[in-house]
Amino acid sequence: MTIERKQPRPKKCSVKTCRASFVPKVSFQSWCSPDCAVVIARDKREKKRKSLASIERREIKVRKEKLKSRADHLREAQATFNEWVRLRDADLPCISCGRHHEGQYHAGHYRSVGANPELRFEPLNVWKQCAPCNTYLSGNLVNYRISLLQGIGAEKVEWLEGPHEPRKYTVEEIRTIKAEYRAKARELKKGEAA
């Protein structure tokens, strides 16, 4: 008794530019011609190369992250916080001179980071400030204080000017601060786009 083999059903070529109908010689065949088989092989090789490159980039990123010092993390967190301040105050004028202008704006600290590092990430201590006031007038602090008194009130200004517990952020705390303000900045950017 002879066993009759079933004829394979026709398939469509898996190459998107071809899609020709063919009868496969083996069950796993997904190409209609040698040219299409070469295209499929190249696509698979390219996908594998991209996957390996992606894995390598992730590994490099992890290694770079491990090499960062506390100061590197602090610098990144400060940049993220400053970006958030500028986005938060985007519609406000310079805190010191009250001007709107086309120039560059900074995130100006009322109590400097050097003198009061514990207020570095305090939102009440940092406001949008034009570059001339922040850079050339050393923060234009007299006018800054007047604006703060009008904006947040005497009680909060006195708190800012009062003594504060010294603070040394750990790397983990700095990472948390960076993540928090990056998320807040993203939310503000979404609000602008909408």
N, C-alpha and C positions, 0 to 999 in steps of 0.2 A: 504494500500500500504506500503510495507516495503522498507526502504532505504538500499541499498546495500553499505556496507563499503568497501572502497578501501583497498586492501592489501598493507602494506608497502613494499617498494622496499628494496632489500638487500643492506647492507652497509658494508664497511670494518671497522674493529676494529681500533680505533684511537691510540691504543698502538703500538708504532713503532716496538717493538719486536714480536708482534703478527700478525697484519694485516689480520686476518681471516675474511672471509665473513660470515655475519649473517643477520637474519631478525629481526629488532628491535621490541620490544613489545610496546614502546612508541616513539613518534617522536624525542625526544631529546636524546635518548639513543645512545651512541657512543662506547660502549664496548660490547664484545661478551660473556663474562662470568663474574662471580663474582670476579675472580682473577684479570681480567683486570680492573674491576671497582675499585678495591683496588689500583692498580698501578696508575690509573688516579687520584684518590683522594690524594694519597701520593704526586704525582707530583704537583698538585694544591696547596697542603699545603706547599710544599718546595718552590714553586715560591712565595707564599704569604710571607713566612718567609724571603726569600732573599730580597723581595721588602721592607718589614718593616725594615730589617737590613740596607738596603741601605739608606732609609729615615732617620733612626736614625743616621747613620754615617754622612750624610749631615748636620743634625741639630747640631751634636756635633762639626763639623768643623766650622759651622757658630758661635756657642757659643764661641769656642776657639779663633776665629778671633776677636770677640768683646772684649775678655779679654786681647788681646795683647797690650802691651804698645808701645809708640813711639819708644823706644829703641829696642824692639823686631822687629818691622818693619824695623828699620834702619839696624839692624844686618842681617836680611834676605836679604834686598836689597844689602847690601855690599857683602854678599856671592855670590849673583847672578851676580853682577857687576864683582867681582873678577874672577868668573868662565868664564865670557865672555872674560875678558882680557887674561886669560891663553889660551883660544881657539883661540882668534884673533892672538896671538903671538906664536902659537904652533910651527911654523917652525923657529922662531927666537931664537938666543942664549940669555943668560942672558944679560940684558941691562947693568949691571955693569961690569962683568968680561969677557963677550963675549964667555963664554964656553957653550958647549952642554954637558949635562951629564945625567945620569940615575936617579939622585936624585929628590927630590921634588922641585917644582917651586911655587912661590908665585906671587901675583899681587902686586908688590912693588910700593909704592907711592914716587915720587920724593919730593914733598912737603908733609910732614906728615899730617895725618888726625887731629892729636891733634893740630898742629900749624895752619893749614889751612883747617878747616872743609868744607869751601865753594868749595874746589877743590877735595873733596872726590870722586865725580863721574865724574870728568873731564878726558876723555880718554887720553889727551895729558900728564897728570900728572901720569898715572899709566901704567906700562909696566911689562912684564914677567921678573921675577928676581929669581935667584936660592936662596934656603933657606940659604946657608952659607952667601951670600952677604947681604941678607935682615935681617937675625936674628943676626949673629955673627959680622958683620961689620957695623951694623946700617944703612944698605942701600948702603954702599960703594958709598957715594954721589959724591965724586970727579970724579970717573970713570963714574957714572951714568950721571952726567952733561956733560962730554965729549961726551958720546954716544948720549945724547939728542941733543947737538949742531950739531953733524953729521947727526942725523936722522930727526929732525924737524926744525932745523935752529935757529940762534941766536935770531931772533925776537920773536918767540914763547916761547923760554926759558926765555927771559926777561919778557914776559907777565906772565909766570908761577911764576916767582920770584917777580913780582911786587905786589902792593897792590890790594886786591880784596874786593868787597862789602861783608860784613858779611852776612851769609845766614843760616836761620833756616828752615829746610824743615818741611812742615806739613805732617801729616800721609797720606793724600791723595796724595801729591806729591811723597812721598816715595813709596807708592803702585804703582803709575804710573811708576816710575823709575824701580822698581822691575819687573813689567810686560814687560816694554820695553826691558830690558836687558835679561830677560828670553826668549823672542821671538828672540832676536838677537843670543843668545847662541844656541837656537834650530836650527836656520838657519845654523849656522856654523857647528853644529853636522850633519845636513843633508848633507852638502857639503862634510864632511869627509866620510860619508857613501857611497856617490855616486861614 
